[in-house]
Amino acid sequence: MATADDVRRLALSLPGAMEKLAWGMPTFRLESGGRIFASLDGDDKVMGVKCPKEDREELIAAEPEKFFLRAGHDDNFAWLRVRLAALEDEEELYAILVDSWRQAAPRKLQDAHPGLAGRG
Protein backbone atom coordinates (compact mmCIF):
# COMPACT_ATOMS: atom_id res chain seq x y z
CA MET A 1 0.00 0.00 0.00
CA ALA A 2 1.34 3.42 -0.96
CA THR A 3 1.44 6.23 1.58
CA ALA A 4 1.51 10.01 1.40
CA ASP A 5 5.21 9.83 2.31
CA ASP A 6 5.79 7.58 -0.72
CA VAL A 7 3.97 10.05 -2.98
CA ARG A 8 6.04 12.93 -1.61
CA ARG A 9 9.37 11.11 -1.97
CA LEU A 10 8.71 9.86 -5.50
CA ALA A 11 7.10 13.06 -6.77
CA LEU A 12 10.01 15.16 -5.50
CA SER A 13 12.50 12.77 -7.14
CA LEU A 14 11.21 13.81 -10.58
CA PRO A 15 13.20 16.45 -12.47
CA GLY A 16 12.21 20.03 -11.69
CA ALA A 17 9.67 19.01 -9.04
CA MET A 18 8.84 20.99 -5.93
CA GLU A 19 6.16 20.88 -3.25
CA LYS A 20 3.84 23.77 -2.51
CA LEU A 21 0.84 23.97 -0.22
CA ALA A 22 -2.29 25.07 -2.10
CA TRP A 23 -5.96 24.84 -1.15
CA GLY A 24 -4.82 23.43 2.18
CA MET A 25 -3.11 20.41 0.63
CA PRO A 26 0.32 19.50 -0.70
CA THR A 27 0.72 19.90 -4.43
CA PHE A 28 3.65 18.73 -6.51
CA ARG A 29 4.51 20.98 -9.39
CA LEU A 30 7.26 21.98 -11.73
CA GLU A 31 9.58 24.70 -10.50
CA SER A 32 9.54 26.25 -13.95
CA GLY A 33 6.03 27.46 -14.66
CA GLY A 34 4.44 25.98 -11.56
CA ARG A 35 2.28 23.43 -13.40
CA ILE A 36 0.81 20.92 -10.95
CA PHE A 37 1.27 17.24 -11.77
CA ALA A 38 0.09 15.67 -8.50
CA SER A 39 -1.57 16.51 -5.21
CA LEU A 40 -2.54 14.82 -1.98
CA ASP A 41 -6.06 15.21 -0.66
CA GLY A 42 -6.51 16.41 2.90
CA ASP A 43 -6.69 12.93 4.41
CA ASP A 44 -3.48 11.73 2.68
CA LYS A 45 -5.33 8.68 1.34
CA VAL A 46 -5.99 9.99 -2.16
CA MET A 47 -3.69 11.42 -4.80
CA GLY A 48 -4.77 13.59 -7.72
CA VAL A 49 -2.88 13.31 -11.02
CA LYS A 50 -3.13 14.67 -14.54
CA CYS A 51 -4.96 12.36 -16.91
CA PRO A 52 -6.35 13.08 -20.37
CA LYS A 53 -10.13 13.33 -20.21
CA GLU A 54 -10.48 10.73 -22.94
CA ASP A 55 -8.59 8.14 -20.85
CA ARG A 56 -10.38 8.60 -17.52
CA GLU A 57 -13.56 6.64 -18.23
CA GLU A 58 -11.63 3.54 -19.31
CA LEU A 59 -9.34 3.64 -16.27
CA ILE A 60 -12.24 4.08 -13.87
CA ALA A 61 -14.26 1.29 -15.52
CA ALA A 62 -11.29 -1.10 -15.42
CA GLU A 63 -10.31 -0.38 -11.81
CA PRO A 64 -13.05 1.54 -9.93
CA GLU A 65 -11.53 0.61 -6.58
CA LYS A 66 -8.37 2.49 -7.61
CA PHE A 67 -9.45 5.39 -9.85
CA PHE A 68 -12.29 7.89 -9.55
CA LEU A 69 -13.32 11.50 -10.16
CA ARG A 70 -14.19 13.91 -7.41
CA ALA A 71 -17.69 14.88 -8.49
CA GLY A 72 -18.15 18.54 -9.27
CA HIS A 73 -14.42 19.20 -9.19
CA ASP A 74 -12.65 16.99 -11.72
CA ASP A 75 -15.43 16.90 -14.30
CA ASN A 76 -14.03 19.65 -16.50
CA PHE A 77 -10.33 19.12 -15.89
CA ALA A 78 -7.80 16.58 -17.13
CA TRP A 79 -7.47 15.19 -13.61
CA LEU A 80 -8.04 11.82 -11.96
CA ARG A 81 -8.05 10.64 -8.33
CA VAL A 82 -6.14 7.57 -7.14
CA ARG A 83 -6.81 5.70 -3.90
CA LEU A 84 -3.35 5.06 -2.46
CA ALA A 85 -4.44 1.93 -0.59
CA ALA A 86 -5.48 0.32 -3.89
CA LEU A 87 -2.07 0.64 -5.53
CA GLU A 88 -0.19 -2.62 -5.90
CA ASP A 89 3.30 -1.37 -5.14
CA GLU A 90 5.75 1.50 -5.36
CA GLU A 91 6.45 0.76 -9.03
CA GLU A 92 2.81 1.39 -9.92
CA LEU A 93 2.78 4.62 -7.90
CA TYR A 94 5.96 5.81 -9.62
CA ALA A 95 4.60 4.95 -13.08
CA ILE A 96 1.44 6.98 -12.40
CA LEU A 97 3.47 9.94 -11.13
CA VAL A 98 5.84 9.83 -14.11
CA ASP A 99 2.92 9.75 -16.54
CA SER A 100 1.38 12.78 -14.84
CA TRP A 101 4.77 14.56 -14.77
CA ARG A 102 5.12 13.98 -18.53
CA GLN A 103 1.80 15.73 -19.14
CA ALA A 104 2.89 18.79 -17.17
CA ALA A 105 6.58 18.99 -18.08
CA PRO A 106 7.63 21.23 -20.97
CA ARG A 107 9.30 19.51 -23.91
CA LYS A 108 12.73 20.95 -23.00
CA LEU A 109 12.60 19.33 -19.54
CA GLN A 110 11.38 16.04 -20.99
CA ASP A 111 14.14 16.11 -23.62
CA ALA A 112 16.72 16.61 -20.84
CA HIS A 113 15.45 13.41 -19.18
CA PRO A 114 14.81 10.97 -22.02
CA GLY A 115 14.33 8.01 -19.68
CA LEU A 116 11.22 9.71 -18.32
CA ALA A 117 10.01 11.43 -21.48
CA GLY A 118 9.09 8.43 -23.61
CA ARG A 119 5.54 7.15 -23.50
CA GLY A 120 5.28 3.61 -22.27
RARA-V869979 format. One record per residue. N is the residue number from 1. RES is the residue in one small letter. OMEGA is omega in degrees with one decimal (999 if undefined). Layout:
n={N & N}
res={RES & RES}
omega={OMEGA & OMEGA}
This chain:
n={1 & 2 & 3 & 4 & 5 & 6 & 7 & 8 & 9 & 10 & 11 & 12 & 13 & 14 & 15 & 16 & 17 & 18 & 19 & 20 & 21 & 22 & 23 & 24 & 25 & 26 & 27 & 28 & 29 & 30 & 31 & 32 & 33 & 34 & 35 & 36 & 37 & 38 & 39 & 40 & 41 & 42 & 43 & 44 & 45 & 46 & 47 & 48 & 49 & 50 & 51 & 52 & 53 & 54 & 55 & 56 & 57 & 58 & 59 & 60 & 61 & 62 & 63 & 64 & 65 & 66 & 67 & 68 & 69 & 70 & 71 & 72 & 73 & 74 & 75 & 76 & 77 & 78 & 79 & 80 & 81 & 82 & 83 & 84 & 85 & 86 & 87 & 88 & 89 & 90 & 91 & 92 & 93 & 94 & 95 & 96 & 97 & 98 & 99 & 100 & 101 & 102 & 103 & 104 & 105 & 106 & 107 & 108 & 109 & 110 & 111 & 112 & 113 & 114 & 115 & 116 & 117 & 118 & 119 & 120}
res={m & a & t & a & d & d & v & r & r & l & a & l & s & l & p & g & a & m & e & k & l & a & w & g & m & p & t & f & r & l & e & s & g & g & r & i & f & a & s & l & d & g & d & d & k & v & m & g & v & k & c & p & k & e & d & r & e & e & l & i & a & a & e & p & e & k & f & f & l & r & a & g & h & d & d & n & f & a & w & l & r & v & r & l & a & a & l & e & d & e & e & e & l & y & a & i & l & v & d & s & w & r & q & a & a & p & r & k & l & q & d & a & h & p & g & l & a & g & r & g}
omega={178.6 & 178.8 & 175.8 & 177.7 & 177.0 & 178.7 & -177.9 & -177.3 & -177.0 & 179.0 & -177.9 & 176.4 & -179.1 & -176.7 & 175.4 & -176.1 & 174.7 & 177.3 & 177.0 & 177.1 & 177.1 & -178.9 & 178.5 & 179.5 & 177.8 & 172.6 & 178.9 & -171.5 & 178.0 & 178.9 & 179.6 & 177.8 & 175.5 & -179.0 & -178.9 & 175.1 & 177.0 & 175.2 & 173.3 & 175.8 & -174.0 & -178.2 & 179.9 & 179.1 & -176.5 & 177.0 & 171.5 & 178.6 & 174.4 & 178.8 & 178.6 & -178.7 & -176.7 & -179.9 & -171.8 & -176.0 & -179.9 & 179.2 & -179.3 & 179.5 & -178.0 & -176.3 & -176.9 & 177.3 & -177.0 & -172.9 & 176.7 & 173.8 & 173.2 & -174.6 & 178.5 & -179.2 & -175.2 & -173.0 & -173.6 & -177.7 & 177.4 & -172.3 & -178.3 & 177.3 & -178.5 & 175.4 & -175.8 & -178.2 & -177.9 & -179.6 & -175.8 & -176.7 & -178.7 & 178.0 & 178.8 & 177.2 & -179.2 & 179.8 & 178.4 & 179.5 & 179.3 & 179.4 & 178.7 & 177.7 & 179.9 & -177.7 & -179.1 & -173.5 & 175.0 & -176.8 & -178.1 & 178.6 & 177.5 & 179.8 & 179.1 & -179.0 & -173.2 & 178.4 & 179.1 & -170.3 & -176.1 & 177.0 & -178.8 & 999}
